[in-house]
């Protein structure tokens, strides 16, 4: 690509060594770097000897600054967009600028890199074939309960002060739901606490976690009425001689339905 354009640059979520070579090259090339906090971005740039002109771009000046930056790109400037940590736009500013660039017919180049949501998902050891990222969890209890009803693995950010309260709501809905609290990922005090909703809620009720937290919640259990064809297929396999648990795994892989939910529905005693 040449001429005026936007380069979206993910930055480390904690460990500065996680920055990619392409991101460093883009930051060196850019005529201006738009960032949430110029002081935090300067720390990263100084670490790697990058000299760049910085301008603030945050939630309070997004629209005004986007107009200014689009004008500059239209005149041929290369703008690099970074947030304080991770991928811009993902629970961070940047959406207004990207949309404005697309509307103006400007090129938008997105570089891959660190993401707290993906790192937490993998570290959780929970199903990663189907998952949903919701940003920060809602505070209203009814909305929180609805969020926890997700049939996919749920990844969310949460304030450390609210982790215990959010997990208490989940434990009331489903005390055995598997969860993982991923704290300070990539940093010196990184910690991943895994367990049932009831266990982890009790742990943090005594002492809230410290630092930045990503919460990963296993899929909500599926009721037999919702399993439909998947459960019927499982029963056919078993009638043909297959063992229940391996057969549930096969059907889960083909349909995306939880193998545990299928097995529970299969073995549930009629009331």
N, C-alpha and C positions, 0 to 999 in steps of 0.2 A: 504494500500500500504506500501511496505517496500523497503529498498535499495535506491540507487540513483534515484532521481526524481526531477521534477520541480513543484513547487506549485505557481500558479498565484494568487496573492492576491490583490483584489481591496482595495483601501484606501479611506478615507473620501474626499469628494469634497469641504469641507469647515469646517463643524462642526466635531471636532475630536471624538465626542461621537457616531458617526455613524459607527465606526469600528465594525466588528462583532467578536464574541468570537472565531469563527473558525480561522479567520485571525490572531488574537493575538496568538492563540495556534500554528499556523503554523510558525509565526515569531519567536516564542520562540524555536521551534523545529529545525529550519533551521540551517545548518552549516554556511551558508552565505546568506545575503540578497542583491540582486542586485537591485539598485534603481537609478532613474534619478539624483536626487540631494541628496547626503548623509546628507546635513544639514537639509533639509525639512523632510526627513524620520526620522532623529534622534529626531526631535521635537515630532513626533508621538510616537516613541518608548519610549522616556523618560517619556511621559505622563502616560504610562501604565507600566513602570518599566521593559521594555523588553531589555535585554542585547543581542545584536547580532552583528556579524561582518558584516560590510557594504562594498560593492564595488560599484563603479559607473558603470551604464549601461545606456547609452543615445545614441541619434542618431549619435553622432560623433565617438563612439567606439563600436557600436553594433556588427559588424562582428568579430572583434578581441576578444571582451569580450565573445561573444557567444561560440567561439571555446574553450576558456579557461574554461568556465563554463560547457560545455558539457563534456569535459575531466574529470573535477572533479566529475560530476554526474556519469560518467562511472566507477569511482573508488569508488562509494558508497555515495557520498555527497548528501545532501538535499539542494536544492537552492530555496529560495523564491524570486519571482519577484514582484516588486511593481513599480508604477509610482508615480509622484508627487501627483496625485489625480485621483480617479476613477479607471476604469478597464484598466490594461495594454493592449496594442495593439489597443485600441479604440482611435485613434488620439494620441497615445502615443507609445514609443518604446516597443518592445517585440516580434514582428512578427518573426524576424530573429532567435531569441532564441527558440521560440516554434517550428518553422519549423526544426531547427537543432536537437532539442530533438526528434521529431517524426522520422526524418531521421535516427537517431542513435538508434531508438528502445527504447528510454527512456520514462518512464511514465510521463504524464503531467496531473496534477490535477488542476482544475479551481474552485476557491471558488466564490460564489455569493457575491454581495455587492453593494456599491454605484455606481451610474452611472448618470452623469449630463444629458446625452441624454434622458434617461428614465424619470428622474425627471421632465425635461422640458416638455416632451411630455404630461405627466399626468397633470402638472400644467397649460398647455396651454388651456385646455378644448376644444381642437380640436379633430377630429376623430382619435382614436388610434387603430382601427381594422386593418388598413393597413397603414404602415408608412415606411419611408425611411430615413436612416441616411447617410449624405454625408461628415461628418468631417467638415473641414473649407471650407467655400464658395469660389468658384473660383473668381479671380479678373477680368478676361477678361469678358467684357460685354456680348459677344455672348455666352460664356460658362455659365455665370450666368443666362441669360435668358432661356437657355436650362434646367438648373437645376430647375428653378422655374416652368417649364412646367410639373413637376412631377404630375401624377394622384393620388399619395398617399400623405398623410400628410408628410411634409418635416421637418426634424430636422437637424440643422447645428450649428456649432460653428462659431463665428464671432468676429473679433477684435472690441472693442468698438469704435475705431476711424473710422471704416468702416460701422458701422451699418446704419447710415443715408444714405450713398451712395448706399448700397445694397437695402435698402427699397425703395429708390427713383426709382431704376430700376424696382422693383416689382410693385410699384404704377403706373409706366408708362404702364406696361403690363396689370395690372388688379387692379385698385384702390380700389375695394371692397373686394379683397381677404383677408380673416381673417388671422391675424398674432398674435403672442405673443412673446414679448421680455422678456426672463427670465434672470434676472441679480442677481449675487451673491447668487446662490441657496444654501440653508442650512446655510448661514452666517447671521450675525446680521442685515445687510442691504439688505436682500433678497427682490426682487421686481419682480412682473410679470405684464407687461403692455400689455393689449389685445385691439385689435381694428382692423379697416380696414388698409390695406397697406398705403393708403393715409393719414389716421389720424396719424398712428404711425410714418410714415416717416416725417410728418410735425413736430411732437413733438421733434424728435431727430435731426432734421435739426437745431433747435435752440440751443440745448445743447446735446452733445453726452453722452451716458450712461457711467457709471464708473464701473470698475471691470470686472469680467468674464461674458461673455454673451453667452447664447444659444438661437437661433432663431428658432421658430416653425412657419411653413407656412401651411395654409390649402391647400387641394388638388386643383389642377388646374381644372377649369370647363371643363366638357366633352361636346363636340359638339354632336348634335342629331345624326349625321351620325355615331358616334362612340358608341352610346348607344345600337343600334341594338336590340337584343332579349329582353333586359331588358325593353326598352320602349314599345315594343310590348306586353310583359307580363303585364305591368302596364295598358295599354289600355284595355286589355281583362278583367282584374279585375274590372276596372271602368264600362265597358259595362255590367258586371254581377251585378253591383249595389254597388260596393265598393266606399268609399269616396276617393278622389284623394290623399290627404296628407298621411293618414294612409296606403293606398295602396302603395304609393311610398316608405314608410318606410319598408314595408314588402318585396318589390322587392329588395330594397337596401340591406337588411339583407341577402337575398338569393344569390345575385349576386356580392356584393361588389361595385356596382356602387353607386355614391353619390345620396342620396334621393333628395337633393336640385337640382342637375343637372337634374334628371328625372322629377321633378315637373316643373322646368323652361322650359324644352323641351316640356312637355305636354301642358303647358299653353301659349307657345309662339305664337304670332299672325303671320300668314303667310305674307311674304312681298309682 
